[in-house]
């Protein structure tokens, strides 16, 4: 029995020694892995800081670009408003000019009508026969009906009928 006890003791001490060696190896492996993880954690932290710096720089650049775009939009809007004002001014000037041209044209036609009204019907009919139809109509339309009738009676019948038809429209 002593032998058995002695053998058990030797066997358990050998087993304990092997277990102790294995624990030592595991501890060493854990220490190595811990060092690797710390290095990896440090690398991740550096990348996070770099990413944060990049994000900050990108946001600043974006902010500057947006500011520049707003300034350019403001310049464009100012130019557009100036162009709109000038366009409105030009439209007003055109309307005034057209009105003045109509007034001048009416005065001119009145003077021509007065001239034709003072002429003898035969002379007026000769002149109107040789004129463009539109111009002759515009002159005849400003004259009194009695004067128009006298002038048309002195004209060629075809020309008189053509002018009469156009006057009636």
N, CA, C and O atoms as a DFTB+ gen file, in Angstrom:
676 C
 N C O
     1  1       0.811      -1.141       0.000
     2  2       0.000       0.000       0.000
     3  2       0.882       1.241       0.000
     4  3       0.551       2.260      -0.606
     5  1       1.976       1.138       0.670
     6  2       2.899       2.239       0.671
     7  2       3.387       2.475      -0.732
     8  3       3.591       3.611      -1.158
     9  1       3.565       1.421      -1.419
    10  2       4.033       1.563      -2.784
    11  2       2.956       2.230      -3.628
    12  3       3.250       3.078      -4.471
    13  1       1.778       1.861      -3.407
    14  2       0.669       2.421      -4.172
    15  2       0.520       3.901      -3.844
    16  3       0.304       4.726      -4.731
    17  1       0.634       4.213      -2.616
    18  2       0.544       5.589      -2.198
    19  2       1.723       6.383      -2.776
    20  3       1.572       7.513      -3.240
    21  1       2.877       5.763      -2.730
    22  2       4.050       6.422      -3.267
    23  2       3.884       6.647      -4.773
    24  3       4.215       7.720      -5.279
    25  1       3.392       5.676      -5.464
    26  2       3.168       5.787      -6.913
    27  2       2.118       6.864      -7.191
    28  3       2.264       7.633      -8.141
    29  1       1.111       6.926      -6.415
    30  2       0.061       7.921      -6.599
    31  2       0.642       9.301      -6.352
    32  3       0.330      10.255      -7.065
    33  1       1.458       9.398      -5.374
    34  2       2.080      10.665      -5.064
    35  2       3.001      11.103      -6.194
    36  3       2.989      12.272      -6.579
    37  1       3.768      10.219      -6.709
    38  2       4.677      10.538      -7.811
    39  2       3.848      10.918      -9.044
    40  3       4.130      11.897      -9.736
    41  1       2.837      10.121      -9.285
    42  2       2.005      10.363     -10.456
    43  2       1.291      11.718     -10.325
    44  3       1.228      12.466     -11.301
    45  1       0.767      12.041      -9.171
    46  2       0.062      13.308      -8.984
    47  2       1.036      14.474      -9.023
    48  3       0.671      15.544      -9.511
    49  1       2.256      14.315      -8.530
    50  2       3.232      15.397      -8.603
    51  2       3.657      15.623     -10.040
    52  3       3.860      16.762     -10.460
    53  1       3.792      14.542     -10.793
    54  2       4.141      14.668     -12.220
    55  2       2.989      15.369     -12.946
    56  3       3.203      16.248     -13.781
    57  1       1.784      14.964     -12.611
    58  2       0.608      15.569     -13.253
    59  2       0.498      17.035     -12.864
    60  3       0.176      17.869     -13.710
    61  1       0.754      17.364     -11.626
    62  2       0.696      18.738     -11.154
    63  2       1.780      19.560     -11.836
    64  3       1.553      20.725     -12.165
    65  1       2.939      18.984     -12.052
    66  2       4.027      19.671     -12.721
    67  2       3.649      19.962     -14.168
    68  3       3.914      21.048     -14.685
    69  1       3.033      18.988     -14.809
    70  2       2.608      19.192     -16.201
    71  2       1.513      20.258     -16.256
    72  3       1.523      21.090     -17.163
    73  1       0.600      20.255     -15.340
    74  2      -0.485      21.238     -15.302
    75  2       0.102      22.612     -15.046
    76  3      -0.333      23.601     -15.636
    77  1       1.090      22.675     -14.164
    78  2       1.742      23.940     -13.868
    79  2       2.445      24.478     -15.108
    80  3       2.405      25.680     -15.369
    81  1       3.081      23.609     -15.867
    82  2       3.754      24.025     -17.093
    83  2       2.726      24.518     -18.120
    84  3       2.953      25.503     -18.823
    85  1       1.623      23.830     -18.186
    86  2       0.578      24.239     -19.133
    87  2      -0.008      25.593     -18.729
    88  3      -0.277      26.424     -19.597
    89  1      -0.206      25.824     -17.466
    90  2      -0.713      27.115     -16.992
    91  2       0.282      28.214     -17.318
    92  3      -0.099      29.314     -17.719
    93  1       1.542      27.910     -17.144
    94  2       2.572      28.886     -17.457
    95  2       2.544      29.231     -18.946
    96  3       2.647      30.397     -19.327
    97  1       2.400      28.181     -19.795
    98  2       2.327      28.401     -21.245
    99  2       1.091      29.221     -21.599
   100  3       1.178      30.116     -22.439
   101  1      -0.030      28.948     -20.998
   102  2      -1.282      29.690     -21.264
   103  2      -1.122      31.148     -20.847
   104  3      -1.567      32.057     -21.548
   105  1      -0.490      31.358     -19.715
   106  2      -0.275      32.722     -19.250
   107  2       0.601      33.477     -20.229
   108  3       0.340      34.639     -20.539
   109  1       1.640      32.816     -20.715
   110  2       2.524      33.450     -21.702
   111  2       1.762      33.773     -22.991
   112  3       1.949      34.841     -23.574
   113  1       0.916      32.862     -23.428
   114  2       0.125      33.080     -24.648
   115  2      -0.832      34.251     -24.436
   116  3      -1.000      35.086     -25.324
   117  1      -1.449      34.310     -23.277
   118  2      -2.368      35.406     -22.984
   119  2      -1.642      36.745     -22.943
   120  3      -2.169      37.752     -23.418
   121  1      -0.450      36.762     -22.385
   122  2       0.330      38.000     -22.335
   123  2       0.699      38.458     -23.739
   124  3       0.617      39.646     -24.049
   125  1       1.108      37.515     -24.594
   126  2       1.454      37.858     -25.974
   127  2       0.218      38.409     -26.707
   128  3       0.285      39.417     -27.411
   129  1      -0.890      37.722     -26.517
   130  2      -2.134      38.144     -27.206
   131  2      -2.585      39.508     -26.690
   132  3      -3.090      40.331     -27.454
   133  1      -2.401      39.743     -25.395
   134  2      -2.754      41.030     -24.812
   135  2      -1.911      42.133     -25.443
   136  3      -2.430      43.204     -25.757
   137  1      -0.620      41.882     -25.632
   138  2       0.267      42.853     -26.278
   139  2      -0.185      43.132     -27.720
   140  3      -0.210      44.280     -28.164
   141  1      -0.538      42.068     -28.435
   142  2      -1.004      42.232     -29.821
   143  2      -2.287      43.056     -29.863
   144  3      -2.448      43.931     -30.713
   145  1      -3.204      42.764     -28.926
   146  2      -4.462      43.506     -28.886
   147  2      -4.246      44.971     -28.548
   148  3      -4.927      45.841     -29.091
   149  1      -3.303      45.251     -27.653
   150  2      -2.992      46.645     -27.312
   151  2      -2.437      47.385     -28.524
   152  3      -2.799      48.534     -28.777
   153  1      -1.548      46.715     -29.279
   154  2      -0.998      47.325     -30.495
   155  2      -2.121      47.585     -31.498
   156  3      -2.174      48.652     -32.109
   157  1      -3.014      46.615     -31.666
   158  2      -4.145      46.746     -32.592
   159  2      -5.072      47.869     -32.142
   160  3      -5.559      48.646     -32.964
   161  1      -5.312      47.952     -30.845
   162  2      -6.167      49.008     -30.297
   163  2      -5.541      50.382     -30.547
   164  3      -6.244      51.338     -30.871
   165  1      -4.233      50.474     -30.396
   166  2      -3.517      51.722     -30.657
   167  2      -3.650      52.124     -32.132
   168  3      -3.879      53.290     -32.454
   169  1      -3.502      51.127     -33.021
   170  2      -3.622      51.386     -34.456
   171  2      -5.037      51.860     -34.801
   172  3      -5.199      52.784     -35.598
   173  1      -6.044      51.248     -34.219
   174  2      -7.443      51.645     -34.457
   175  2      -7.680      53.057     -33.955
   176  3      -8.372      53.841     -34.605
   177  1      -7.105      53.392     -32.789
   178  2      -7.258      54.735     -32.236
   179  2      -6.619      55.779     -33.165
   180  3      -7.186      56.851     -33.378
   181  1      -5.454      55.467     -33.706
   182  2      -4.785      56.377     -34.640
   183  2      -5.649      56.582     -35.893
   184  3      -5.786      57.701     -36.387
   185  1      -6.224      55.489     -36.394
   186  2      -7.072      55.594     -37.583
   187  2      -8.328      56.413     -37.281
   188  3      -8.782      57.190     -38.121
   189  1      -8.880      56.238     -36.093
   190  2     -10.058      57.012     -35.697
   191  2      -9.717      58.505     -35.651
   192  3     -10.489      59.342     -36.120
   193  1      -8.546      58.830     -35.077
   194  2      -8.119      60.227     -35.009
   195  2      -7.902      60.793     -36.413
   196  3      -8.280      61.932     -36.689
   197  1      -7.291      59.999     -37.304
   198  2      -7.065      60.441     -38.682
   199  2      -8.399      60.663     -39.395
   200  3      -8.561      61.632     -40.136
   201  1      -9.341      59.768     -39.167
   202  2     -10.665      59.888     -39.771
   203  2     -11.381      61.132     -39.251
   204  3     -12.034      61.850     -40.009
   205  1     -11.249      61.371     -37.968
   206  2     -11.866      62.557     -37.366
   207  2     -11.264      63.829     -37.954
   208  3     -11.989      64.774     -38.265
   209  1      -9.939      63.857     -38.110
   210  2      -9.273      65.027     -38.704
   211  2      -9.725      65.222     -40.156
   212  3      -9.964      66.344     -40.601
   213  1      -9.836      64.124     -40.868
   214  2     -10.291      64.191     -42.259
   215  2     -11.732      64.690     -42.332
   216  3     -12.066      65.498     -43.199
   217  1     -12.568      64.222     -41.446
   218  2     -13.964      64.658     -41.414
   219  2     -14.055      66.151     -41.110
   220  3     -14.841      66.864     -41.734
   221  1     -13.261      66.624     -40.164
   222  2     -13.246      68.039     -39.811
   223  2     -12.787      68.880     -40.998
   224  3     -13.388      69.908     -41.309
   225  1     -11.730      68.442     -41.649
   226  2     -11.216      69.171     -42.812
   227  2     -12.254      69.190     -43.933
   228  3     -12.431      70.213     -44.594
   229  1     -12.935      68.076     -44.151
   230  2     -13.959      68.002     -45.189
   231  2     -15.122      68.936     -44.869
   232  3     -15.628      69.622     -45.758
   233  1     -15.544      68.967     -43.623
   234  2     -16.638      69.850     -43.219
   235  2     -16.248      71.314     -43.400
   236  3     -17.070      72.118     -43.840
   237  1     -15.013      71.671     -43.068
   238  2     -14.549      73.041     -43.254
   239  2     -14.530      73.401     -44.736
   240  3     -14.971      74.483     -45.123
   241  1     -14.020      72.494     -45.558
   242  2     -13.979      72.731     -47.000
   243  2     -15.388      72.880     -47.554
   244  3     -15.643      73.768     -48.367
   245  1     -16.292      72.032     -47.129
   246  2     -17.685      72.097     -47.571
   247  2     -18.319      73.418     -47.149
   248  3     -19.050      74.044     -47.915
   249  1     -18.030      73.823     -45.932
   250  2     -18.561      75.089     -45.425
   251  2     -18.059      76.264     -46.258
   252  3     -18.826      77.163     -46.602
   253  1     -16.765      76.250     -46.580
   254  2     -16.190      77.318     -47.416
   255  2     -16.830      77.326     -48.799
   256  3     -17.155      78.384     -49.337
   257  1     -17.009      76.128     -49.373
   258  2     -17.607      76.032     -50.712
   259  2     -19.045      76.552     -50.687
   260  3     -19.457      77.282     -51.588
   261  1     -19.804      76.179     -49.662
   262  2     -21.185      76.645     -49.555
   263  2     -21.236      78.157     -49.409
   264  3     -22.096      78.815     -49.995
   265  1     -20.316      78.705     -48.627
   266  2     -20.248      80.150     -48.447
   267  2     -19.938      80.831     -49.779
   268  3     -20.553      81.838     -50.128
   269  1     -18.994      80.279     -50.507
   270  2     -18.628      80.849     -51.810
   271  2     -19.806      80.771     -52.780
   272  3     -20.062      81.713     -53.529
   273  1     -20.513      79.656     -52.765
   274  2     -21.675      79.493     -53.644
   275  2     -22.761      80.507     -53.274
   276  3     -23.377      81.103     -54.157
   277  1     -22.996      80.702     -51.983
   278  2     -23.993      81.692     -51.548
   279  2     -23.610      83.085     -52.031
   280  3     -24.467      83.844     -52.482
   281  1     -22.318      83.424     -51.938
   282  2     -21.863      84.729     -52.406
   283  2     -22.078      84.863     -53.910
   284  3     -22.533      85.902     -54.389
   285  1     -21.750      83.811     -54.648
   286  2     -21.938      83.853     -56.095
   287  2     -23.411      83.945     -56.456
   288  3     -23.776      84.659     -57.391
   289  1     -24.260      83.234     -55.728
   290  2     -25.696      83.320     -55.975
   291  2     -26.198      84.734     -55.711
   292  3     -27.048      85.247     -56.439
   293  1     -25.673      85.349     -54.680
   294  2     -26.068      86.717     -54.352
   295  2     -25.665      87.667     -55.479
   296  3     -26.440      88.542     -55.865
   297  1     -24.463      87.494     -55.998
   298  2     -23.995      88.331     -57.119
   299  2     -24.888      88.118     -58.340
   300  3     -25.293      89.073     -59.003
   301  1     -25.185      86.858     -58.622
   302  2     -26.039      86.543     -59.781
   303  2     -27.434      87.136     -59.587
   304  3     -27.999      87.713     -60.516
   305  1     -27.988      86.995     -58.382
   306  2     -29.321      87.540     -58.122
   307  2     -29.335      89.059     -58.257
   308  3     -30.292      89.627     -58.783
   309  1     -28.275      89.721     -57.782
   310  2     -28.180      91.174     -57.943
   311  2     -28.140      91.555     -59.420
   312  3     -28.813      92.493     -59.848
   313  1     -27.344      90.819     -60.191
   314  2     -27.255      91.107     -61.623
   315  2     -28.596      90.859     -62.304
   316  3     -29.007      91.624     -63.177
   317  1     -29.271      89.794     -61.903
   318  2     -30.580      89.503     -62.492
   319  2     -31.590      90.600     -62.181
   320  3     -32.382      90.990     -63.040
   321  1     -31.557      91.091     -60.953
   322  2     -32.495      92.165     -60.601
   323  2     -32.176      93.438     -61.382
   324  3     -33.088      94.139     -61.819
   325  1     -30.892      93.741     -61.560
   326  2     -30.510      94.911     -62.355
   327  2     -30.950      94.735     -63.807
   328  3     -31.447      95.670     -64.435
   329  1     -30.760      93.528     -64.328
   330  2     -31.175      93.251     -65.705
   331  2     -32.691      93.381     -65.828
   332  3     -33.192      93.930     -66.809
   333  1     -33.412      92.880     -64.844
   334  2     -34.878      92.980     -64.866
   335  2     -35.324      94.439     -64.826
   336  3     -36.248      94.834     -65.538
   337  1     -34.661      95.234     -63.990
   338  2     -34.991      96.656     -63.920
   339  2     -34.716      97.337     -65.251
   340  3     -35.528      98.130     -65.729
   341  1     -33.571      97.027     -65.851
   342  2     -33.235      97.629     -67.142
   343  2     -34.217      97.183     -68.216
   344  3     -34.625      97.974     -69.067
   345  1     -34.593      95.905     -68.169
   346  2     -35.548      95.387     -69.150
   347  2     -36.893      96.093     -69.004
   348  3     -37.522      96.458     -69.997
   349  1     -37.326      96.283     -67.767
   350  2     -38.586      96.988     -67.524
   351  2     -38.495      98.422     -68.027
   352  3     -39.424      98.935     -68.650
   353  1     -37.375      99.055     -67.751
   354  2     -37.160     100.430     -68.213
   355  2     -37.190     100.499     -69.738
   356  3     -37.774     101.416     -70.315
   357  1     -36.562      99.535     -70.374
   358  2     -36.536      99.490     -71.842
   359  2     -37.950      99.278     -72.382
   360  3     -38.339      99.906     -73.367
   361  1     -38.718      98.399     -71.742
   362  2     -40.099      98.157     -72.182
   363  2     -40.932      99.434     -72.069
   364  3     -41.727      99.750     -72.954
   365  1     -40.739     100.160     -70.972
   366  2     -41.453     101.425     -70.799
   367  2     -41.051     102.423     -71.869
   368  3     -41.899     103.123     -72.423
   369  1     -39.752     102.489     -72.162
   370  2     -39.274     103.409     -73.197
   371  2     -39.839     103.023     -74.569
   372  3     -40.233     103.886     -75.354
   373  1     -39.871     101.727     -74.842
   374  2     -40.439     101.263     -76.111
   375  2     -41.905     101.639     -76.228
   376  3     -42.358     102.080     -77.284
   377  1     -42.647     101.463     -75.143
   378  2     -44.066     101.821     -75.166
   379  2     -44.239     103.315     -75.417
   380  3     -45.097     103.722     -76.200
   381  1     -43.417     104.134     -74.747
   382  2     -43.483     105.587     -74.960
   383  2     -43.115     105.939     -76.396
   384  3     -43.766     106.770     -77.028
   385  1     -42.057     105.292     -76.907
   386  2     -41.637     105.562     -78.285
   387  2     -42.714     105.177     -79.287
   388  3     -42.957     105.899     -80.254
   389  1     -43.365     104.031     -79.054
   390  2     -44.447     103.614     -79.945
   391  2     -45.591     104.622     -79.912
   392  3     -46.176     104.950     -80.945
   393  1     -45.898     105.101     -78.725
   394  2     -46.962     106.111     -78.588
   395  2     -46.589     107.380     -79.338
   396  3     -47.412     107.952     -80.053
   397  1     -45.357     107.815     -79.173
   398  2     -44.893     109.026     -79.867
   399  2     -44.926     108.814     -81.380
   400  3     -45.328     109.706     -82.126
   401  1     -44.502     107.628     -81.833
   402  2     -44.535     107.331     -83.270
   403  2     -45.965     107.339     -83.802
   404  3     -46.216     107.831     -84.902
   405  1     -46.904     106.795     -83.022
   406  2     -48.308     106.816     -83.447
   407  2     -48.815     108.248     -83.555
   408  3     -49.505     108.609     -84.508
   409  1     -48.461     109.053     -82.564
   410  2     -48.888     110.456     -82.584
   411  2     -48.303     111.179     -83.788
   412  3     -49.000     111.935     -84.464
   413  1     -47.019     110.945     -84.056
   414  2     -46.369     111.578     -85.212
   415  2     -47.014     111.094     -86.504
   416  3     -47.265     111.878     -87.419
   417  1     -47.274     109.810     -86.565
   418  2     -47.911     109.241     -87.755
   419  2     -49.307     109.827     -87.957
   420  3     -49.693     110.162     -89.077
   421  1     -50.059     109.946     -86.858
   422  2     -51.394     110.550     -86.956
   423  2     -51.319     112.000     -87.412
   424  3     -52.105     112.428     -88.257
   425  1     -50.375     112.758     -86.854
   426  2     -50.202     114.157     -87.272
   427  2     -49.838     114.235     -88.748
   428  3     -50.349     115.070     -89.495
   429  1     -48.951     113.351     -89.138
   430  2     -48.511     113.317     -90.534
   431  2     -49.696     112.983     -91.459
   432  3     -49.887     113.617     -92.497
   433  1     -50.481     111.975     -91.057
   434  2     -51.641     111.591     -91.853
   435  2     -52.685     112.697     -91.886
   436  3     -53.338     112.908     -92.908
   437  1     -52.844     113.401     -90.775
   438  2     -53.787     114.520     -90.741
   439  2     -53.359     115.624     -91.708
   440  3     -54.183     116.209     -92.411
   441  1     -52.062     115.892     -91.726
   442  2     -51.561     116.921     -92.649
   443  2     -51.742     116.490     -94.101
   444  3     -52.138     117.279     -94.960
   445  1     -51.438     115.205     -94.354
   446  2     -51.616     114.688     -95.714
   447  2     -53.098     114.719     -96.084
   448  3     -53.456     115.073     -97.208
   449  1     -53.955     114.346     -95.135
   450  2     -55.393     114.361     -95.391
   451  2     -55.878     115.787     -95.671
   452  3     -56.698     116.016     -96.560
   453  1     -55.358     116.729     -94.899
   454  2     -55.724     118.126     -95.134
   455  2     -55.275     118.570     -96.527
   456  3     -55.985     119.300     -97.220
   457  1     -54.089     118.119     -96.921
   458  2     -53.570     118.469     -98.246
   459  2     -54.472     117.883     -99.330
   460  3     -54.832     118.571    -100.285
   461  1     -54.834     116.607     -99.175
   462  2     -55.695     115.969    -100.172
   463  2     -57.099     116.573    -100.156
   464  3     -57.752     116.658    -101.196
   465  1     -57.561     116.990     -98.980
   466  2     -58.887     117.610     -98.884
   467  2     -58.915     118.940     -99.622
   468  3     -59.959     119.325    -100.150
   469  1     -57.806     119.642     -99.670
   470  2     -57.717     120.941    -100.340
   471  2     -57.490     120.792    -101.844
   472  3     -57.709     121.737    -102.600
   473  1     -57.056     119.621    -102.275
   474  2     -56.783     119.400    -103.694
   475  2     -58.091     119.226    -104.463
   476  3     -59.147     118.957    -103.891
   477  1     -57.978     119.387    -105.758
   478  2     -59.115     119.097    -106.619
   479  2     -59.261     117.579    -106.707
   480  3     -58.260     116.863    -106.693
   481  1     -60.497     117.076    -106.797
   482  2     -60.714     115.633    -106.816
   483  2     -59.961     114.915    -107.943
   484  3     -59.483     113.800    -107.732
   485  1     -59.844     115.505    -109.105
   486  2     -59.160     114.866    -110.235
   487  2     -57.673     114.689    -109.930
   488  3     -57.116     113.625    -110.200
   489  1     -57.024     115.708    -109.373
   490  2     -55.594     115.636    -109.043
   491  2     -55.366     114.613    -107.926
   492  3     -54.425     113.822    -107.985
   493  1     -56.231     114.634    -106.911
   494  2     -56.099     113.694    -105.793
   495  2     -56.292     112.264    -106.271
   496  3     -55.594     111.357    -105.819
   497  1     -57.252     112.053    -107.199
   498  2     -57.490     110.700    -107.690
   499  2     -56.303     110.187    -108.491
   500  3     -55.962     109.008    -108.393
   501  1     -55.663     111.052    -109.287
   502  2     -54.469     110.645    -110.048
   503  2     -53.337     110.233    -109.109
   504  3     -52.679     109.216    -109.328
   505  1     -53.119     111.017    -108.079
   506  2     -52.034     110.711    -107.129
   507  2     -52.338     109.418    -106.375
   508  3     -51.469     108.556    -106.248
   509  1     -53.565     109.278    -105.876
   510  2     -53.933     108.086    -105.100
   511  2     -53.927     106.833    -105.963
   512  3     -53.647     105.746    -105.458
   513  1     -54.229     106.956    -107.255
   514  2     -54.214     105.798    -108.154
   515  2     -52.805     105.251    -108.309
   516  3     -52.616     104.041    -108.438
   517  1     -51.826     106.127    -108.295
   518  2     -50.435     105.713    -108.473
   519  2     -49.787     105.212    -107.168
   520  3     -48.721     104.598    -107.206
   521  1     -50.413     105.467    -106.039
   522  2     -49.844     105.086    -104.739
   523  2     -50.104     103.616    -104.432
   524  3     -50.932     102.956    -105.059
   525  1     -49.367     103.140    -103.450
   526  2     -49.605     101.798    -102.910
   527  2     -51.014     101.764    -102.316
   528  3     -51.475     102.756    -101.751
   529  1     -51.686     100.639    -102.443
   530  2     -53.083     100.517    -102.019
   531  2     -53.229     100.806    -100.526
   532  3     -54.156     101.508    -100.122
   533  1     -52.328     100.274     -99.707
   534  2     -52.425     100.474     -98.255
   535  2     -52.287     101.954     -97.884
   536  3     -53.019     102.465     -97.036
   537  1     -51.352     102.619     -98.524
   538  2     -51.157     104.047     -98.232
   539  2     -52.358     104.854     -98.696
   540  3     -52.803     105.772     -98.008
   541  1     -52.880     104.507     -99.867
   542  2     -54.052     105.215    -100.383
   543  2     -55.237     105.026     -99.438
   544  3     -55.972     105.977     -99.173
   545  1     -55.431     103.810     -98.927
   546  2     -56.530     103.528     -97.995
   547  2     -56.360     104.328     -96.715
   548  3     -57.327     104.890     -96.200
   549  1     -55.131     104.384     -96.192
   550  2     -54.914     105.132     -94.946
   551  2     -55.203     106.619     -95.142
   552  3     -55.714     107.275     -94.234
   553  1     -54.887     107.146     -96.299
   554  2     -55.184     108.566     -96.570
   555  2     -56.684     108.765     -96.721
   556  3     -57.255     109.678     -96.125
   557  1     -57.326     107.908     -97.520
   558  2     -58.765     108.042     -97.748
   559  2     -59.578     107.867     -96.473
   560  3     -60.625     108.494     -96.309
   561  1     -59.093     107.011     -95.564
   562  2     -59.831     106.769     -94.315
   563  2     -59.833     107.994     -93.406
   564  3     -60.691     108.098     -92.529
   565  1     -58.907     108.913     -93.589
   566  2     -58.858     110.121     -92.751
   567  2     -59.677     111.271     -93.341
   568  3     -59.925     112.273     -92.669
   569  1     -60.090     111.123     -94.588
   570  2     -60.852     112.190     -95.246
   571  2     -62.337     112.076     -94.930
   572  3     -62.821     111.025     -94.510
   573  1     -63.039     113.168     -95.140
   574  2     -64.492     113.172     -94.966
   575  2     -65.124     112.345     -96.076
   576  3     -64.600     112.312     -97.189
   577  1     -66.241     111.676     -95.799
   578  2     -66.890     110.834     -96.812
   579  2     -67.240     111.580     -98.103
   580  3     -67.139     111.010     -99.189
   581  1     -67.637     112.808     -97.998
   582  2     -68.001     113.600     -99.184
   583  2     -66.788     113.797    -100.080
   584  3     -66.895     113.702    -101.302
   585  1     -65.616     114.075     -99.469
   586  2     -64.382     114.286    -100.224
   587  2     -63.927     112.971    -100.845
   588  3     -63.461     112.952    -101.984
   589  1     -64.059     111.878    -100.109
   590  2     -63.673     110.561    -100.615
   591  2     -64.523     110.219    -101.838
   592  3     -64.016     109.724    -102.844
   593  1     -65.814     110.489    -101.733
   594  2     -66.712     110.208    -102.856
   595  2     -66.316     110.981    -104.103
   596  3     -66.314     110.405    -105.190
   597  1     -65.982     112.255    -103.992
   598  2     -65.570     113.070    -105.138
   599  2     -64.291     112.509    -105.767
   600  3     -64.169     112.448    -106.991
   601  1     -63.334     112.098    -104.915
   602  2     -62.060     111.575    -105.426
   603  2     -62.285     110.241    -106.132
   604  3     -61.716     110.009    -107.199
   605  1     -63.104     109.360    -105.556
   606  2     -63.334     108.043    -106.143
   607  2     -64.071     108.140    -107.483
   608  3     -63.869     107.301    -108.360
   609  1     -64.918     109.152    -107.646
   610  2     -65.634     109.305    -108.926
   611  2     -64.692     109.701    -110.051
   612  3     -64.996     109.455    -111.218
   613  1     -63.567     110.300    -109.733
   614  2     -62.608     110.739    -110.746
   615  2     -61.583     109.639    -111.066
   616  3     -60.787     109.795    -111.992
   617  1     -61.592     108.540    -110.319
   618  2     -60.625     107.460    -110.510
   619  2     -61.116     106.466    -111.537
   620  3     -62.282     106.452    -111.930
   621  1     -60.164     105.624    -111.962
   622  2     -60.491     104.471    -112.799
   623  2     -61.454     103.593    -111.997
   624  3     -61.277     103.431    -110.789
   625  1     -62.450     103.037    -112.642
   626  2     -63.499     102.300    -111.930
   627  2     -62.947     101.067    -111.209
   628  3     -63.389     100.764    -110.100
   629  1     -62.000     100.355    -111.806
   630  2     -61.430      99.176    -111.150
   631  2     -60.678      99.573    -109.882
   632  3     -60.836      98.944    -108.835
   633  1     -59.871     100.605    -109.981
   634  2     -59.099     101.068    -108.828
   635  2     -60.040     101.597    -107.744
   636  3     -59.815     101.358    -106.557
   637  1     -61.096     102.317    -108.147
   638  2     -62.063     102.873    -107.208
   639  2     -62.803     101.762    -106.479
   640  3     -63.032     101.853    -105.273
   641  1     -63.184     100.698    -107.218
   642  2     -63.895      99.593    -106.554
   643  2     -62.976      98.853    -105.585
   644  3     -63.401      98.439    -104.506
   645  1     -61.723      98.693    -105.976
   646  2     -60.758      98.023    -105.076
   647  2     -60.574      98.829    -103.793
   648  3     -60.583      98.270    -102.696
   649  1     -60.408     100.132    -103.932
   650  2     -60.221     100.994    -102.758
   651  2     -61.487     101.044    -101.904
   652  3     -61.404     101.071    -100.676
   653  1     -62.643     101.056    -102.537
   654  2     -63.908     101.066    -101.810
   655  2     -64.079      99.783    -101.003
   656  3     -64.507      99.814     -99.849
   657  1     -63.735      98.647    -101.628
   658  2     -63.830      97.367    -100.922
   659  2     -62.914      97.363     -99.702
   660  3     -63.312      96.925     -98.623
   661  1     -61.707      97.843     -99.874
   662  2     -60.753      97.863     -98.749
   663  2     -61.177      98.879     -97.688
   664  3     -60.925      98.657     -96.504
   665  1     -61.802      99.969     -98.072
   666  2     -62.271     100.954     -97.103
   667  2     -63.410     100.406     -96.240
   668  3     -63.569     100.792     -95.083
   669  1     -64.186      99.513     -96.815
   670  2     -65.348      98.980     -96.084
   671  2     -64.950      97.944     -95.034
   672  3     -65.767      97.602     -94.180
   673  1     -63.749      97.450     -95.075
   674  2     -63.317      96.422     -94.121
   675  2     -62.922      96.993     -92.796
   676  3     -62.537      96.250     -91.894
